[in-house]
Amino acid sequence: MSDDIIELATEKNNPGYQNSQVSGDSKQGVPAGGAVGDLPAPKKKDLNFEVGVPFYFPFSTQYHDMWELWKTDKVTIPQLETMRRCDPQARALFNLITIPVKAALKTATVVPADGQLGGTDEADFIDLMLNLPPTVGGMEIPLNTIISQMLLGTFHGFSTFEMVYWVPDKGPLKGMVTLQKAAYRPPETLLALFDKNNAWRGWRQRTFTRGQIIDVHLPVENLLTYVCNAAENMTYGVSMFESAFSSYNQKTKLLWLAHLAAQKGALGTRIGHMPPNPNKADKENFLTQLKNFGVEQYMAVPIDWDVTTLHEAGNFDFLSLINYHNSQMSKSVLATFFDDNKGAGAADQQIVDLGQGQDNSLFIQLLETVMDDMAAAINYQLIPRFINWNFGSGKYPTFKWGPFTDEQKAAIQNMFNALSIAGQNMNCSLEFFHATERKMADQLGLPVDYDTVQKRWDEQTDLANEAAKQAYTNAAVAPVNLPGVPPALAGTAAVPTPPPLPPMPASTNSGNPSPNKPPVQPGSGTTGPSQSSPSGQVKPIKTGA
C-alpha cells in the first residue's frame, strides 16, 4: 500500500475512528457512542475514501502511473477456445445459450425509461444509431455482430469493446455525435489497470500486428464491457464453461483410450518372431512391415520368421463415462434437459434429444440473467453519453430485449385466450387483463400506442365509478314505501339504516366453515328480523318470555 493511502487510513482522516474502537463498556464492532446513527457525519475531505480492495492481487506490475492486475485463472482463455472449437458438446451448449439471445434481438426495442415523461426523441435517436447502416450515419459494425461478440463473454469471462465516435454528414443523424463502431478487443490480449485508489482505469492491450508491437492503454471512458458472473470476479469475470472444462479434459483422455481399445479389438496386438542375430536390413524391413500390417493387410516374411496376433479378452464401457462427462458439462450450464442418456452408455439409446419437453425453467432464467446483464451494460455504459452529448435532457432511454422462447409466447397466448373468452365469469382484476393484453401485443409486435389506450381505460374507469356513485345516491334519496305509511308522507320517510353485516359462519373442528347458517339469537323482549307471511305482508317476529 502506498504512503498516501496509509496516511488516509489514520485516525486523523477517518471519521468515527475513535468511536469504532473497543473502549469502556462498548462491545467490539459497536461505536462507543452507542448506535451507528450517533457517529459524526463525514467531512468533505473524508468523502470518496476507502481502505480495502475488492480483489486479490497475486501479482501486479506497475504500468505508467497505474498497476496492472494479472489474470491467474487455472483455465486459460486459449484452453477454453480449444474446447469450444474442438468439442461438439461444448459447441452445442454454447449455441444453446447464444442462439436464443440472438433471436431475441430481432424484437428488441429502445424505449423511454419506465415512469419517465417524454424521452421519445432520445429513444428514437438511440434506435437509429444502433440500427441504421453506415451509409446514412449508422454503425460500421452491425448490432447483431456486437451482440454475438458480447456473448463470447459467457465463454471467456468478459468481452470488451473500444468505442469509436464520429459525426455523420448525412442521414437522419447528421451533425450529431454518434457511435461509429464498437470494436471488439480479444480478451487474451488485455490486462486490467487500476489507479492508486484501486479504481479501474481500463485495459492494457499487448499484441502484435502488421510487424508492429502494440502496447496501448484503452481508457475506461471509451469502453463497453460485459462481465459474466461479475459477483465472483468484477474485473475478468468467470466463464460459464469453466467447470465444464474439467469434464472436457477427462473426456478427451477417455476418447483417446476408447479409440485405442477399438483398434486393439479390431486388429489385436501383433507379435513378431525373428531368428537369432538377424542382419540389420532384414530386421528393419520386418519391423516396418509389422507396423504397417494393420493397414496393408498382408506381409511377406522369410523362413523362420513369424507373426502372431493376440486378442485380449475383456470389455470396458467407455461410452458410459464419456456420456457421463457430457452430462456434467450440460449440468454446469443448467442444461440438463440437453442430455437424454445421463451416462447409461447403451449403444441403442439416444445421447441427445432436443425434442423432449422437460422443464427447462432454470435454463430460461439463466438466459434471462445473461440478457439482463448485457442490457445493463448497454443502458449504463453506452446510452447515457450520447444523450448527454446530443440532448443534455437527462432522459435516458433503455434497451429492452424481445421475447426469446416459444414457451413464453405459448404461455401468454394461452392465458390471453382464456381471459378473452371468460366474459362476465372472468375471475381476475381488470388491471391484470389489461396488462396481459399489452404483453400479448408486444409479443406479436403490434404497433399499439398503449399510452393513449391507457388514458382511455382510465377515463372509462372514472366514468364507471361516477355512474355507480350516482346510482347509489339516487337509490338513497328515492321514496320509501313502508306498510301503513300514507302516500303523502312516503316521500319524507327517513332512509332506513342498512342492517349490519351478518356474523361470520361458525367453524367446525376441522377449521372449515360450517355449511349451516347459525341461528339469530336476539335479546329478551327485542324484535328480531322481519319475515314474510304467506299472504305477502311483512310482519315483525316478537321474541321473549
C-alpha positions in Angstrom: 0.0 0.0 0.0 1.4 3.4 -0.9 2.3 6.1 1.7 -0.6 8.4 0.8 -3.2 5.6 1.3 -1.6 4.6 4.6 -1.9 8.3 5.7 -5.5 8.4 4.7 -6.2 5.4 6.9 -5.0 7.1 10.1 -7.2 8.3 12.9 -6.9 11.9 11.8 -8.6 11.3 8.5 -11.0 8.5 9.2 -14.3 9.8 10.8 -15.5 7.9 13.8 -12.2 6.1 14.1 -12.1 6.5 17.9 -15.7 5.6 18.3 -15.2 2.4 16.4 -12.6 1.1 18.9 -13.3 -1.1 21.9 -13.4 1.2 25.0 -15.3 1.2 28.3 -18.5 -0.8 28.1 -18.7 -0.7 24.3 -18.7 -4.0 22.5 -16.4 -4.9 19.6 -17.8 -3.6 16.3 -20.2 -1.2 18.1 -19.3 2.5 18.4 -18.6 3.7 21.9 -21.2 6.5 21.5 -24.0 4.0 21.1 -25.9 3.4 17.9 -24.4 3.9 14.4 -26.6 6.9 14.0 -24.6 8.7 16.7 -21.4 8.8 14.6 -20.5 12.2 13.3 -21.2 12.9 9.6 -18.1 12.6 7.4 -16.3 15.8 6.4 -15.8 16.8 2.8 -12.1 15.7 2.9 -13.2 12.2 4.0 -15.6 11.6 1.2 -14.8 9.0 -1.6 -12.4 7.3 0.8 -11.8 3.5 1.2 -9.1 1.4 2.6 -9.8 -2.2 1.4 -9.8 -3.6 -2.1 -12.4 -5.7 -3.9 -10.0 -8.2 -5.3 -6.8 -10.2 -4.7 -3.5 -9.0 -6.1 -1.4 -12.2 -6.6 0.9 -10.4 -8.9 0.9 -6.8 -10.1 3.2 -4.8 -12.3 3.4 -1.0 -12.5 2.4 0.5 -15.8 3.0 4.2 -16.2 1.1 5.7 -13.2 -1.2 2.6 -12.8 -1.0 -1.0 -11.8 -2.0 -4.0 -13.9 -3.8 -7.0 -12.4 -2.6 -10.2 -13.8 -5.1 -12.9 -14.8 -4.2 -16.1 -12.9 -7.2 -18.4 -13.7 -6.2 -22.1 -13.9 -8.2 -22.5 -17.1 -6.9 -20.0 -19.6 -8.8 -18.4 -22.5 -6.9 -20.3 -25.2 -7.8 -23.6 -23.4 -11.5 -22.5 -23.4 -11.2 -21.6 -27.1 -9.8 -25.0 -27.9 -12.6 -26.7 -26.1 -15.3 -24.7 -27.9 -13.8 -25.3 -31.3 -12.9 -29.0 -30.9 -15.6 -30.5 -28.7 -19.1 -30.9 -30.2 -20.7 -30.9 -26.8 -19.1 -27.6 -25.8 -20.1 -26.1 -29.2 -23.7 -27.3 -28.9 -24.0 -25.9 -25.3 -22.6 -22.5 -26.5 -25.1 -22.4 -29.3 -27.8 -23.3 -26.9 -27.1 -20.2 -24.9 -26.3 -17.8 -27.6 -28.8 -18.6 -30.4 -32.0 -17.7 -28.3 -30.4 -14.5 -27.2 -29.5 -13.5 -30.8 -33.0 -14.5 -31.9 -34.5 -12.1 -29.2 -32.5 -9.3 -30.8 -35.0 -9.3 -33.7 -37.7 -7.8 -31.5 -35.5 -5.8 -29.1 -36.6 -2.1 -28.7 -35.2 1.1 -27.3 -38.0 2.9 -25.3 -38.2 5.7 -22.8 -37.5 4.7 -19.2 -40.4 3.5 -17.2 -42.2 6.2 -15.4 -40.5 9.0 -17.3 -42.4 11.8 -19.0 -41.2 12.3 -22.6 -37.9 10.9 -23.9 -39.4 9.7 -27.2 -36.9 11.7 -29.3 -34.0 10.3 -27.3 -35.2 6.8 -27.7 -35.7 7.2 -31.4 -32.1 8.7 -31.7 -30.5 5.7 -29.9 -32.6 3.2 -32.0 -31.5 4.9 -35.3 -27.8 5.0 -34.1 -27.9 1.2 -33.3 -29.7 0.0 -36.4 -29.0 2.4 -39.3 -26.5 1.3 -41.9 -23.2 3.2 -42.0 -24.1 4.8 -45.4 -26.6 7.0 -43.6 -24.9 7.6 -40.3 -25.2 4.2 -38.6 -22.6 1.9 -37.1 -19.9 0.3 -39.3 -20.2 -3.0 -37.2 -23.8 -4.2 -37.1 -25.6 -4.5 -33.8 -26.1 -8.3 -34.2 -22.3 -8.8 -34.6 -21.7 -6.7 -31.5 -24.2 -8.9 -29.5 -22.6 -12.1 -30.9 -19.2 -10.8 -29.8 -20.6 -9.8 -26.4 -21.9 -13.3 -25.9 -18.4 -14.6 -26.2 -18.0 -13.2 -22.7 -20.1 -16.2 -21.5 -17.2 -18.4 -22.6 -14.2 -16.1 -21.9 -15.5 -14.5 -18.7 -15.8 -11.0 -20.2 -15.9 -9.2 -23.5 -14.9 -5.6 -24.1 -15.2 -3.1 -26.9 -13.4 0.1 -27.8 -16.0 2.7 -28.8 -15.1 5.0 -31.8 -17.2 8.1 -32.3 -18.0 10.3 -35.3 -20.4 13.0 -36.6 -22.2 11.9 -39.7 -22.5 14.4 -42.6 -25.8 12.9 -44.0 -28.8 10.9 -42.9 -31.2 11.5 -40.0 -28.3 11.7 -37.6 -26.4 14.4 -39.5 -24.4 16.7 -37.2 -24.9 14.6 -34.1 -22.2 12.7 -32.2 -22.8 9.0 -32.7 -21.1 5.7 -32.4 -19.1 4.8 -35.5 -18.3 1.3 -34.2 -17.8 -0.8 -31.1 -14.5 -2.6 -31.9 -14.1 -5.9 -30.2 -10.8 -6.5 -28.4 -9.6 -10.1 -27.8 -9.6 -10.8 -24.1 -6.4 -12.8 -24.1 -4.5 -9.6 -25.1 -5.9 -7.5 -22.2 -4.8 -6.8 -18.6 -6.8 -4.7 -16.2 -5.4 -1.4 -15.0 -6.1 0.3 -11.6 -5.0 3.6 -10.2 -3.6 4.2 -6.8 -7.2 4.5 -5.4 -8.0 1.0 -6.6 -10.3 2.4 -9.3 -10.5 0.5 -12.6 -8.9 2.7 -15.3 -9.3 0.4 -18.3 -7.2 -2.2 -20.1 -3.6 -2.5 -21.2 -3.5 -4.3 -24.6 -0.4 -6.0 -25.7 -0.3 -7.8 -29.0 1.5 -8.0 -32.4 0.1 -7.0 -35.8 1.5 -6.0 -39.2 5.1 -6.3 -37.9 4.4 -3.9 -35.0 4.2 -4.5 -31.3 1.0 -3.0 -29.9 1.2 -1.8 -26.2 -1.6 0.7 -25.6 -3.9 1.9 -22.8 -7.6 1.6 -23.5 -9.2 4.1 -21.2 -12.4 3.2 -19.3 -14.1 6.3 -20.7 -14.2 4.7 -24.2 -15.1 1.1 -23.2 -18.2 -1.0 -23.4 -17.6 -4.1 -21.2 -19.8 -7.1 -20.4 -18.6 -9.2 -17.4 -20.0 -12.7 -16.9 -20.6 -13.8 -13.2 -19.3 -10.4 -12.0 -20.1 -11.3 -8.4 -17.2 -13.8 -8.5 -14.7 -11.6 -10.3 -15.7 -8.0 -11.0 -12.8 -7.4 -13.5 -12.2 -10.6 -15.5 -15.5 -12.4 -14.7 -15.8 -16.1 -14.6 -16.6 -18.2 -17.7 -19.9 -20.2 -17.6 -17.9 -23.1 -19.0 -15.0 -23.1 -16.6 -16.5 -26.0 -14.6 -17.2 -27.8 -17.9 -13.5 -27.8 -18.9 -12.6 -30.4 -16.3 -15.2 -32.9 -17.8 -14.0 -32.0 -21.3 -10.4 -32.7 -20.3 -11.3 -36.1 -18.8 -13.5 -36.9 -21.8 -10.7 -36.3 -24.3 -8.5 -38.8 -22.5 -11.3 -41.3 -22.4 -11.9 -40.8 -26.1 -8.2 -41.5 -26.9 -8.3 -44.7 -24.8 -11.6 -45.8 -26.4 -10.1 -45.4 -29.9 -7.0 -47.3 -28.8 -9.2 -50.1 -27.4 -11.2 -50.1 -30.6 -8.0 -50.6 -32.6 -6.9 -53.4 -30.4 -10.3 -55.0 -30.6 -10.3 -54.9 -34.4 -6.6 -55.7 -35.1 -5.3 -57.2 -32.0 -1.7 -56.9 -30.8 0.9 -58.3 -33.3 4.0 -60.1 -32.1 6.8 -60.7 -34.5 9.3 -63.7 -34.1 12.8 -63.3 -35.7 15.6 -65.8 -35.8 18.7 -65.1 -33.7 21.1 -62.4 -34.8 19.3 -61.2 -38.0 21.0 -58.7 -40.2 20.1 -55.0 -39.8 18.4 -54.6 -43.1 16.1 -57.7 -42.7 15.3 -56.6 -39.1 14.3 -53.1 -40.1 12.3 -54.3 -43.1 10.4 -56.8 -40.9 9.6 -54.2 -38.2 8.3 -51.8 -40.9 6.0 -54.5 -42.4 4.9 -55.5 -38.9 4.0 -51.9 -38.1 2.0 -51.5 -41.3 0.4 -54.9 -41.2 -2.9 -53.4 -39.9 -3.2 -51.1 -43.0 -1.6 -53.3 -45.7 -3.4 -56.5 -44.6 -0.5 -58.7 -45.7 3.2 -59.1 -45.3 6.0 -61.4 -46.7 8.5 -62.9 -44.3 11.4 -65.3 -44.8 11.6 -68.8 -43.5 12.0 -68.9 -39.7 10.3 -65.5 -39.3 6.7 -65.5 -37.9 3.9 -63.2 -36.8 1.1 -64.0 -34.3 -1.8 -61.8 -33.1 -3.1 -61.5 -29.6 -6.7 -60.7 -28.9 -7.1 -59.5 -25.3 -10.2 -60.6 -23.5 -12.4 -58.1 -21.6 -14.6 -55.1 -22.5 -14.9 -51.7 -20.8 -17.9 -49.4 -21.3 -16.1 -46.3 -22.4 -19.3 -44.7 -23.7 -20.8 -44.7 -20.2 -18.1 -42.5 -18.9 -18.0 -40.3 -22.0 -21.7 -39.7 -21.7 -21.3 -39.0 -18.0 -18.9 -36.2 -18.7 -21.2 -34.8 -21.4 -24.0 -34.8 -18.9 -21.7 -33.0 -16.4 -20.9 -30.3 -19.0 -24.6 -29.7 -19.6 -25.3 -29.6 -15.9 -22.7 -26.9 -15.4 -24.8 -24.5 -17.5 -28.2 -25.7 -16.2 -28.9 -27.5 -19.5 -29.6 -31.0 -18.1 -32.5 -31.4 -20.5 -30.0 -31.4 -23.3 -28.8 -34.9 -22.5 -31.2 -37.8 -22.6 -28.8 -40.6 -21.8 -27.3 -39.4 -18.5 -24.3 -41.7 -19.0 -26.1 -45.0 -19.4 -23.9 -45.9 -22.3 -26.2 -48.2 -24.2 -25.4 -48.1 -27.9 -29.0 -48.1 -29.0 -30.1 -45.2 -26.8 -30.1 -41.6 -27.8 -27.5 -39.4 -26.3 -29.2 -36.1 -27.1 -32.9 -35.5 -27.6 -33.8 -31.8 -28.2 -37.5 -32.6 -28.6 -38.1 -33.9 -25.1 -40.3 -31.3 -23.4 -38.8 -31.4 -20.0 -38.9 -28.5 -17.5 -36.2 -26.1 -18.6 -37.3 -23.1 -16.5 -33.9 -22.8 -14.7 -32.2 -22.6 -18.1 -34.6 -19.9 -19.2 -33.8 -18.0 -16.1 -30.1 -18.3 -16.9 -30.7 -16.9 -20.3 -32.7 -14.0 -18.8 -29.9 -13.3 -16.4 -27.4 -13.1 -19.3 -29.7 -10.9 -21.3 -30.3 -8.6 -18.3 -26.5 -8.2 -17.7 -25.9 -7.4 -21.4 -28.8 -4.9 -21.4 -27.4 -3.2 -18.3 -24.0 -2.8 -20.0 -25.7 -1.1 -22.9 -28.0 1.1 -20.8 -25.4 2.2 -18.3 -22.2 2.4 -20.3 -23.3 3.2 -23.9 -26.6 5.2 -24.0 -26.1 7.9 -21.4 -23.0 9.5 -23.0 -24.8 10.0 -26.3 -27.9 11.5 -24.7 -25.7 14.0 -22.7 -23.7 15.0 -25.8 -26.6 15.5 -28.1 -29.6 16.3 -25.9 -28.5 17.1 -22.3 -32.0 16.3 -21.2 -31.1 13.7 -18.7 -33.9 11.5 -20.2 -32.1 8.2 -20.8 -33.9 5.5 -22.8 -33.5 1.9 -22.1 -32.6 -1.1 -24.4 -35.1 -3.9 -23.9 -34.9 -7.4 -25.2 -37.8 -9.1 -27.1 -39.2 -12.5 -26.2 -36.9 -15.4 -27.0 -38.7 -18.6 -26.2 -41.7 -20.3 -27.8 -42.7 -21.5 -24.3 -43.2 -17.9 -23.1 -45.2 -17.0 -26.2 -47.4 -20.0 -25.8 -48.0 -19.3 -22.1 -49.0 -15.7 -22.7 -51.1 -16.8 -25.7 -53.0 -19.4 -23.7 -53.6 -17.0 -20.8 -54.8 -14.3 -23.2 -57.2 -16.8 -24.9 -58.6 -17.9 -21.6 -59.2 -14.3 -20.4 -60.6 -13.1 -23.7 -63.4 -15.6 -23.7 -64.1 -15.5 -19.9 -66.6 -12.6 -20.3 -68.5 -11.9 -17.1 -67.1 -15.0 -15.5 -63.6 -13.6 -15.5 -62.1 -14.2 -12.1 -59.3 -11.7 -12.2 -58.8 -8.0 -12.0 -59.3 -5.7 -14.9 -55.8 -4.4 -14.4 -54.4 -7.9 -14.9 -56.4 -8.4 -18.1 -55.1 -5.1 -19.5 -51.5 -6.0 -18.6 -51.9 -9.3 -20.3 -53.4 -7.7 -23.4 -50.5 -5.2 -23.5 -47.9 -8.1 -23.2 -49.6 -10.0 -25.9 -49.5 -7.0 -28.3 -45.8 -6.7 -27.5 -45.2 -10.4 -28.3 -46.9 -10.0 -31.6 -45.2 -6.8 -32.5 -48.4 -4.9 -32.9 -48.0 -1.1 -33.2 -50.4 -0.2 -30.5 -49.9 3.1 -28.6 -50.7 1.9 -25.1 -50.1 5.3 -23.6 -53.2 6.6 -25.4 -55.1 3.3 -24.7 -54.3 3.5 -21.0 -55.7 7.1 -20.9 -58.9 5.8 -22.5 -59.1 2.9 -20.0 -58.6 5.4 -17.1 -61.4 7.6 -18.5 -63.7 4.6 -18.8 -62.9 3.6 -15.2 -63.7 7.1 -13.9 -67.0 7.2 -15.8 -68.0 3.8 -14.5 -67.1 4.8 -10.9 -69.1 8.1 -11.3 -72.1 6.2 -12.7 -72.0 3.7 -9.8 -71.8 6.6 -7.3 -74.7 8.4 -8.9 -76.8 5.2 -8.9 -76.1 4.7 -5.2 -77.1 8.3 -4.4 -80.3 8.1 -6.4 -81.2 4.9 -4.6 -80.6 6.6 -1.2 -83.0 9.5 -1.8 -85.8 7.5 -3.6 -89.2 7.4 -1.9 -89.6 4.6 0.6 -93.0 2.8 0.6 -93.5 1.4 4.1 -96.5 -0.5 5.2 -99.0 1.7 7.0 -97.4 5.0 5.9 -99.7 7.4 4.0 -98.6 8.1 0.4 -98.3 11.8 1.3 -95.7 11.0 3.9 -93.9 8.4 1.9 -91.5 10.8 0.2 -90.4 12.2 3.5 -89.7 8.9 5.1 -86.2 8.6 6.5 -83.9 6.3 4.7 -83.5 3.3 6.9 -80.1 2.4 8.1 -78.7 -0.6 6.3 -78.7 -3.7 8.5 -75.2 -4.7 9.8 -73.3 -7.5 8.1 -74.2 -11.0 9.2 -71.8 -12.6 11.6 -69.1 -14.9 10.2 -70.2 -18.5 9.9 -69.1 -20.8 12.7 -66.2 -23.1 12.1 -66.1 -26.9 12.6 -63.4 -28.6 14.5 -61.6 -29.2 11.2 -61.2 -25.5 10.6 -63.6 -25.4 7.6 -66.7 -23.1 7.7 -69.9 -24.7 8.7 -72.3 -25.1 5.8 -75.3 -24.2 8.1 -76.0 -20.6 9.0 -76.0 -20.0 12.8 -79.5 -19.0 14.2 -80.1 -15.4 15.2 -80.3 -15.1 19.0 -81.9 -11.7 19.8 -82.2 -10.5 23.4 -85.2 -10.9 25.5 -88.1 -8.6 24.6 -86.5 -7.4 21.4 -87.8 -7.6 17.9 -86.0 -9.9 15.5 -85.7 -9.7 11.8 -88.8 -9.3 9.8 -90.3 -12.2 7.9 -92.8 -12.5 5.1 -96.1 -14.1 5.8 -97.8 -16.4 3.3 -100.1 -13.6 2.3 -97.1 -11.5 1.3 -97.5 -9.0 4.2 -94.4 -8.2 6.2 -94.8 -8.6 9.9 -92.3 -8.5 12.8 -91.3 -11.5 14.8 -91.5 -10.9 18.5 -89.5 -13.0 20.8 -89.2 -13.1 24.6 -91.0 -14.6 27.5 
